Amino acid sequence: METVDTVVIGAGVVGLAVARELALAGCEVLILEALERFGTQTSSHNSEVIHAGLYYPTGSLKARLCVRGKERLYRYCAERGIAHRRIGKLLVACDESELPALAGYAQRSAANGVPLQPLAAAEIRHLEPAVRAVAGLYSESTGILDSHGFMLALLGDAEQAGATLVTHTPVVAGRIEPDGIVLRTGGEEPFELRCRRLVNSAGLRAQALARCLVGFPKQRIPPTFYAKGHYFTLTGSSPFQHLVYPMPDHSGLGIHVTLDLSGQCKFGPDVSGWPSVPDYRFEMGLDAKFYRAIRRYYPDLPEGALQPGYTGIRPKVSGPTEPAGDFILQGQSSHGVSGLVNLFGIESPGLTASLAIAQQVVEDLNG
């Protein structure tokens, strides 16, 4: 049986960031990816937004790792020539009833160390003439990036430092032994290997993978929920220069305006379902809901201007009627297994926080 020092399961953006951090620290790293390419699920079905860190409860992992990761991400993109833009974001209250919530986000962002500029209705109109709102907050540090270019750079760094990526290699079983963790793969050429350290960064399958490990305390595995969201694209040129977000709803950040680096405007995501298994098919019949939500802040949206775009699925640890869960970075101090870190519920702002998550994982493994 082959033995390697460290295995990272999952080659999404967080798995690649962790593998890079470990390889740069001198570890022998093998990355196992179930699918045919890296970053084909959660990491490539999102808004490609660099979040500021204003939404998340103060002191939470999401807040701390988002703020820390954001600055590392901007530096990394600049150093590596990865396309990105510090575009800025408007968080807007569409009517007077939303002003208390807006004030609450201003207080939370200040506590999180994220400066925001208050905006009156006229100032919003000046920045974004198409937007109608009674008040808002402006986040200068919100941005967008080329997520695929970011993942390519992470993989390149990891491989240059000695890491190896193997695709088409799902991990289907494992067992915890006194001298390491034994993994068994599926696919066309299944094999077993032993590793001293394991990082479970399997995203949508992270909980299922943990349940496959014989000897792991199953009571330490959180529940699994999949929140599905849709994106529509805007035909023609965009009337927006910044990202525009309405007040968040219970399940997410609301159907908001994002722009990609080419200037294409898209709206989303909604939270349109909680499937029992990941399903990326685009559901028809959501147009009316999107038009209604978008016209609250963009009343001049023309009829017929929205075209179906794509879907994304968030791996969540809390259900539709529960408060949003935090990231779970679960190491030996939590579950008692030496050399194992599970990453559960790494949804937004996981892309923004990826470099900080990686740093935290390596610290936990070395601690």
C-alpha positions as CSV (number, residue, x, y, z in Angstrom):
1,M,0.0,0.0,0.0
2,E,1.3,3.4,-1.0
3,T,1.9,6.0,1.8
4,V,1.9,9.7,1.4
5,D,2.3,12.4,4.1
6,T,-0.8,14.5,3.4
7,V,-3.9,14.1,1.3
8,V,-6.3,16.9,0.4
9,I,-9.7,15.6,-0.8
10,G,-11.4,18.1,-3.1
11,A,-9.9,20.4,-5.7
12,G,-12.2,23.3,-5.3
13,V,-10.8,26.7,-4.5
14,V,-10.5,26.0,-0.8
15,G,-8.9,22.5,-1.4
16,L,-6.4,24.0,-3.8
17,A,-5.6,26.9,-1.4
18,V,-5.0,24.4,1.4
19,A,-2.8,22.1,-0.8
20,R,-0.8,25.2,-1.9
21,E,-0.3,26.3,1.7
22,L,0.8,22.8,2.8
23,A,3.1,22.3,-0.2
24,L,4.8,25.7,0.4
25,A,5.3,24.6,4.0
26,G,7.3,21.6,2.7
27,C,4.7,18.9,3.0
28,E,4.3,16.0,0.5
29,V,0.7,16.7,-0.8
30,L,-1.6,14.6,-2.9
31,I,-4.9,16.2,-4.1
32,L,-7.7,13.8,-4.9
33,E,-10.6,15.1,-7.0
34,A,-13.6,13.0,-7.8
35,L,-14.5,14.8,-11.1
36,E,-12.7,15.3,-14.3
37,R,-11.3,18.8,-13.6
38,F,-10.6,21.0,-10.6
39,G,-13.1,23.6,-9.4
40,T,-16.2,22.4,-11.4
41,Q,-18.9,22.7,-8.7
42,T,-19.3,25.3,-5.9
43,S,-16.1,27.1,-6.9
44,S,-17.3,27.8,-10.5
45,H,-21.0,28.3,-9.9
46,N,-21.0,31.6,-7.9
47,S,-20.9,35.3,-8.3
48,E,-17.0,35.6,-8.3
49,V,-17.3,38.4,-5.7
50,I,-14.6,39.4,-3.3
51,H,-16.7,40.0,-0.2
52,A,-15.9,42.8,2.3
53,G,-17.1,41.0,5.4
54,L,-20.0,43.1,6.4
55,Y,-22.8,40.5,6.7
56,Y,-21.4,38.0,9.1
57,P,-21.8,37.9,12.9
58,T,-18.9,39.6,14.7
59,G,-16.4,37.0,15.9
60,S,-17.6,34.3,13.6
61,L,-15.2,32.3,11.4
62,K,-17.0,33.8,8.4
63,A,-16.4,37.3,9.6
64,R,-12.8,36.8,10.7
65,L,-11.6,34.7,7.7
66,C,-13.4,36.8,5.2
67,V,-11.8,40.0,6.3
68,R,-8.4,38.4,6.6
69,G,-8.7,36.5,3.4
70,K,-9.9,39.5,1.4
71,E,-6.7,41.4,2.0
72,R,-4.6,38.3,1.2
73,L,-6.6,37.7,-1.9
74,Y,-6.2,41.2,-3.3
75,R,-2.4,41.0,-2.7
76,Y,-2.2,37.6,-4.3
77,C,-4.2,38.6,-7.4
78,A,-2.0,41.7,-7.8
79,E,1.3,39.7,-7.4
80,R,0.2,36.9,-9.8
81,G,-1.5,39.1,-12.4
82,I,-4.9,37.5,-11.8
83,A,-7.7,39.6,-13.3
84,H,-9.6,41.3,-10.6
85,R,-11.3,44.7,-9.9
86,R,-12.1,46.5,-6.7
87,I,-15.4,47.6,-8.0
88,G,-17.3,48.5,-4.9
89,K,-20.8,47.6,-3.7
90,L,-24.0,49.4,-2.8
91,L,-26.2,47.8,-0.1
92,V,-29.5,49.6,-0.4
93,A,-32.8,50.0,1.5
94,C,-35.6,50.2,-1.0
95,D,-38.1,51.6,1.5
96,E,-38.3,53.1,5.0
97,S,-39.2,49.7,6.6
98,E,-35.7,48.4,5.7
99,L,-33.8,51.3,7.4
100,P,-33.4,49.5,10.8
101,A,-31.8,46.5,9.0
102,L,-29.5,48.8,7.1
103,A,-28.4,50.4,10.3
104,G,-27.8,47.0,11.8
105,Y,-25.4,46.1,9.0
106,A,-23.6,49.4,9.4
107,Q,-23.0,48.5,13.1
108,R,-22.0,44.9,12.3
109,S,-19.6,46.0,9.6
110,A,-17.9,48.5,11.9
111,A,-17.5,45.8,14.5
112,N,-16.0,43.5,11.9
113,G,-13.5,46.2,10.9
114,V,-15.1,46.9,7.5
115,P,-15.5,50.6,6.8
116,L,-18.7,51.6,5.0
117,Q,-19.9,55.0,3.7
118,P,-23.5,55.9,4.4
119,L,-25.5,57.0,1.3
120,A,-28.6,59.2,1.0
121,A,-31.0,58.6,-1.8
122,A,-29.5,61.4,-3.9
123,E,-26.0,60.0,-3.5
124,I,-27.2,56.5,-4.6
125,R,-28.8,58.1,-7.6
126,H,-25.5,59.9,-8.4
127,L,-23.5,56.6,-8.2
128,E,-26.1,54.5,-9.9
129,P,-28.7,56.4,-11.8
130,A,-30.8,53.3,-12.5
131,V,-31.2,52.4,-8.8
132,R,-34.1,53.7,-6.7
133,A,-33.6,53.4,-2.9
134,V,-34.1,55.6,0.2
135,A,-30.7,55.0,1.7
136,G,-27.7,52.8,1.4
137,L,-24.1,51.8,2.4
138,Y,-21.1,51.9,0.1
139,S,-18.4,49.2,0.5
140,E,-15.2,50.3,-1.2
141,S,-13.4,47.0,-0.5
142,T,-15.9,44.7,-2.4
143,G,-14.5,43.4,-5.7
144,I,-14.7,40.8,-8.4
145,L,-12.1,38.4,-9.8
146,D,-11.5,35.7,-12.3
147,S,-12.1,32.6,-10.1
148,H,-10.7,30.2,-12.7
149,G,-7.5,32.2,-13.1
150,F,-7.2,32.2,-9.3
151,M,-7.6,28.5,-9.1
152,L,-5.1,28.0,-11.9
153,A,-2.6,30.1,-10.0
154,L,-3.2,28.1,-6.7
155,L,-2.7,24.8,-8.5
156,G,0.4,26.1,-10.3
157,D,1.9,27.2,-7.0
158,A,1.0,23.8,-5.3
159,E,2.4,21.8,-8.2
160,Q,5.6,23.8,-8.4
161,A,6.1,23.1,-4.6
162,G,5.7,19.4,-5.2
163,A,2.0,18.7,-4.8
164,T,0.2,16.3,-7.2
165,L,-3.4,16.6,-8.4
166,V,-5.2,13.3,-9.4
167,T,-8.6,13.7,-11.0
168,H,-11.3,11.1,-11.7
169,T,-10.5,9.7,-8.2
170,P,-13.4,9.7,-5.8
171,V,-12.7,8.6,-2.2
172,V,-15.4,6.0,-1.4
173,A,-14.2,4.6,2.0
174,G,-11.6,4.9,4.6
175,R,-10.6,3.9,8.1
176,I,-8.8,5.5,10.9
177,E,-5.8,3.5,12.2
178,P,-3.3,4.1,15.0
179,D,-0.6,5.0,12.4
180,G,-2.6,7.0,10.0
181,I,-5.7,7.1,7.8
182,V,-6.3,4.6,5.1
183,L,-8.3,5.7,2.0
184,R,-9.9,3.6,-0.7
185,T,-10.8,5.2,-4.0
186,G,-13.3,4.3,-6.7
187,G,-13.1,5.0,-10.4
188,E,-11.7,2.9,-13.1
189,E,-8.5,2.0,-11.2
190,P,-9.3,1.9,-7.5
191,F,-6.5,1.8,-5.0
192,E,-5.8,2.1,-1.3
193,L,-3.3,4.5,0.3
194,R,-2.3,5.5,3.7
195,C,-1.7,9.1,4.8
196,R,-0.5,10.7,8.0
197,R,-2.7,13.7,7.6
198,L,-6.0,14.3,5.8
199,V,-7.9,17.4,4.9
200,N,-11.5,16.8,3.9
201,S,-12.3,19.7,1.6
202,A,-14.9,17.8,-0.4
203,G,-17.4,20.7,-0.4
204,L,-20.9,19.3,-1.2
205,R,-19.7,15.8,-0.2
206,A,-17.7,16.7,2.9
207,Q,-20.2,15.2,5.4
208,A,-20.7,12.1,3.3
209,L,-17.0,11.6,3.2
210,A,-16.7,11.9,6.9
211,R,-19.4,9.3,7.3
212,C,-17.3,6.9,5.1
213,L,-14.4,7.0,7.6
214,V,-14.6,4.0,9.9
215,G,-13.6,5.0,13.4
216,F,-14.7,8.7,13.0
217,P,-17.2,9.8,15.7
218,K,-20.3,10.2,13.7
219,Q,-21.9,12.5,16.2
220,R,-19.3,15.1,15.2
221,I,-20.7,15.3,11.6
222,P,-23.1,18.2,11.1
223,P,-26.3,17.8,9.0
224,T,-26.1,18.4,5.3
225,F,-28.3,20.9,3.4
226,Y,-28.0,22.1,-0.2
227,A,-29.3,25.6,-1.0
228,K,-29.9,26.0,-4.8
229,G,-29.8,29.4,-6.4
230,H,-30.4,30.6,-10.0
231,Y,-28.7,33.4,-11.9
232,F,-30.2,35.4,-14.8
233,T,-28.2,37.5,-17.2
234,L,-29.2,40.9,-18.5
235,T,-29.3,41.3,-22.3
236,G,-27.6,44.3,-23.7
237,S,-25.2,46.7,-21.9
238,S,-25.3,47.0,-18.1
239,P,-26.6,50.2,-16.6
240,F,-24.6,49.6,-13.4
241,Q,-21.0,50.5,-12.5
242,H,-21.0,48.8,-9.1
243,L,-22.4,45.7,-7.5
244,V,-25.9,46.4,-6.0
245,Y,-27.3,44.4,-3.2
246,P,-30.8,44.7,-1.6
247,M,-31.4,43.9,2.0
248,P,-30.6,40.2,2.6
249,D,-33.4,37.8,3.2
250,H,-33.5,34.8,5.6
251,S,-31.9,32.4,3.2
252,G,-29.3,34.5,1.4
253,L,-28.1,38.0,0.3
254,G,-31.1,38.6,-1.9
255,I,-31.3,38.8,-5.7
256,H,-28.5,41.2,-6.4
257,V,-26.5,42.8,-9.2
258,T,-23.1,41.4,-10.0
259,L,-20.8,42.3,-12.9
260,D,-18.1,40.1,-14.4
261,L,-14.8,41.4,-15.6
262,S,-16.1,41.9,-19.1
263,G,-19.0,44.1,-17.8
264,Q,-21.7,41.5,-18.3
265,C,-24.5,42.0,-15.7
266,K,-26.2,39.2,-14.0
267,F,-28.8,38.9,-11.2
268,G,-28.9,36.3,-8.5
269,P,-28.8,34.1,-6.8
270,D,-32.2,33.4,-5.3
271,V,-32.8,30.5,-3.0
272,S,-35.2,28.5,-5.1
273,G,-34.9,25.1,-3.4
274,W,-33.3,22.7,-1.0
275,P,-32.7,19.6,-3.0
276,S,-31.8,16.3,-1.3
277,V,-29.0,15.8,-3.8
278,P,-27.0,18.4,-5.8
279,D,-28.9,19.3,-9.0
280,Y,-27.5,22.0,-11.3
281,R,-30.4,21.9,-13.8
282,F,-32.0,25.3,-14.4
283,E,-35.6,25.5,-13.3
284,M,-38.0,27.3,-15.6
285,G,-40.7,29.6,-14.4
286,L,-38.7,31.8,-12.1
287,D,-38.8,34.9,-14.3
288,A,-41.7,36.6,-12.6
289,K,-40.0,36.2,-9.2
290,F,-36.8,37.7,-10.5
291,Y,-38.5,40.6,-12.3
292,R,-40.5,41.4,-9.1
293,A,-37.4,41.4,-6.8
294,I,-35.1,43.3,-9.2
295,R,-37.7,46.0,-9.9
296,R,-37.8,46.9,-6.2
297,Y,-34.4,48.7,-6.7
298,Y,-34.2,48.8,-10.6
299,P,-37.7,49.8,-11.6
300,D,-36.9,50.4,-15.2
301,L,-35.8,46.8,-15.9
302,P,-37.3,46.1,-19.4
303,E,-39.6,43.2,-19.9
304,G,-37.9,40.4,-21.7
305,A,-34.4,41.6,-20.6
306,L,-33.6,38.6,-18.4
307,Q,-32.2,35.4,-19.9
308,P,-31.5,32.1,-18.0
309,G,-27.9,32.0,-16.8
310,Y,-26.7,29.2,-14.5
311,T,-27.3,27.7,-11.1
312,G,-25.2,27.3,-8.0
313,I,-25.5,25.1,-4.9
314,R,-24.3,26.0,-1.4
315,P,-23.1,23.4,1.0
316,K,-24.8,24.5,4.2
317,V,-24.9,23.2,7.8
318,S,-28.2,24.8,8.7
319,G,-31.6,24.3,7.1
320,P,-34.1,26.7,5.5
321,T,-35.8,27.7,8.8
322,E,-32.6,28.0,10.9
323,P,-30.1,30.9,11.3
324,A,-27.2,30.7,8.8
325,G,-24.5,28.5,10.1
326,D,-20.8,29.4,10.4
327,F,-17.9,27.7,8.7
328,I,-16.8,24.6,10.5
329,L,-13.0,23.9,10.6
330,Q,-13.0,20.7,12.6
331,G,-9.6,19.5,13.9
332,Q,-8.4,17.1,16.5
333,S,-9.4,19.3,19.4
334,S,-13.0,18.8,18.2
335,H,-13.2,15.2,17.1
336,G,-10.2,13.6,18.7
337,V,-8.6,12.2,15.5
338,S,-5.0,13.1,15.0
339,G,-4.0,14.6,11.6
340,L,-7.6,15.1,10.3
341,V,-9.3,18.4,9.5
342,N,-12.9,18.4,8.2
343,L,-14.2,21.5,6.4
344,F,-17.9,21.6,6.6
345,G,-20.3,24.3,5.4
346,I,-17.8,26.2,3.3
347,E,-20.2,28.3,1.4
348,S,-20.0,32.1,0.7
349,P,-17.7,33.8,1.5
350,G,-15.5,30.7,1.0
351,L,-13.9,32.1,-2.2
352,T,-12.9,35.3,-0.5
353,A,-11.7,33.5,2.6
354,S,-9.9,30.7,0.9
355,L,-6.3,31.8,1.6
356,A,-7.2,32.5,5.2
357,I,-8.9,29.2,5.6
358,A,-5.8,27.5,4.2
359,Q,-3.6,29.3,6.7
360,Q,-5.9,28.3,9.5
361,V,-6.0,24.6,8.4
362,V,-2.2,24.4,8.3
363,E,-1.9,26.0,11.8
364,D,-4.4,23.5,13.1
365,L,-2.5,20.5,11.6
366,N,0.8,21.8,12.9
367,G,-0.7,22.6,16.3
